[in-house]
Amino acid sequence: MNNITDSFLCWGYWPSAGSFGLNTDILATNPINLSVVLGVLVFFGKGVLSNLLDNRKQRILKTIRNSEELREGAIEQLEKARARLRKVETEADRFRANGYSEIEREKLNLINSIYTTLEQFENFKNETIRFEQQRAINQVQLRVFQHALEGALGTLNSCLNNELHLRTISANIGMFGGMKEIKD
């Protein structure tokens, strides 16, 4: 760990007398910080993220399977409705003279109700898939953010000594105090 820290320290403009200072060159320190954070995220987060994505994928596939089963049930209902339609059509031939318009109205209502039911099942399936996908994305984002914060805090805590920590806190308090005076 000490060798890794030393390799990062020698990349910036540090005094050669062995003292510790703050590198204010933002172009030199940001790539180092980003590489450390990305390295920690990749090292610690890939297994968790992979497991989380696999679990989410299985749930989504299960939801899709359930939706497909519902769709198959709707298709069965459609077949039954078609059989009823054929029955109604044969009865319509018998009663054509007495009430042709009434039978046609019944047929149209039956077909419309079946199509409405199918559309509702399809909409429910699509909404379920979108909901599960959004929930998976939100959970992954939350996990990645948590791991990034944990990694950053761990890196900060391991790299800061007490004196540097106190100077950083004092500088931030001074900066916030200046911002408050400007606001007032």
Protein Blocks (a to p, Z undefined) as FASTA:
>chain_A
ZZmmmmmmmmmccdfkopacddfbfklmmmmmmmmmmmmmmmmmmmmmmmmmmmmmmmmm
mmmmmmmmmmmmmmmmmmmmmmmmmmmmmmmmmmmmmmmmlmmmmmmmmmmmmmmmmmmm
mmmmmmmmmmmmmmmmmmmmmmmmmmmmmmmmmmmmmmpcfklmmmmmmmmmmmmmmmmm
mmZZ
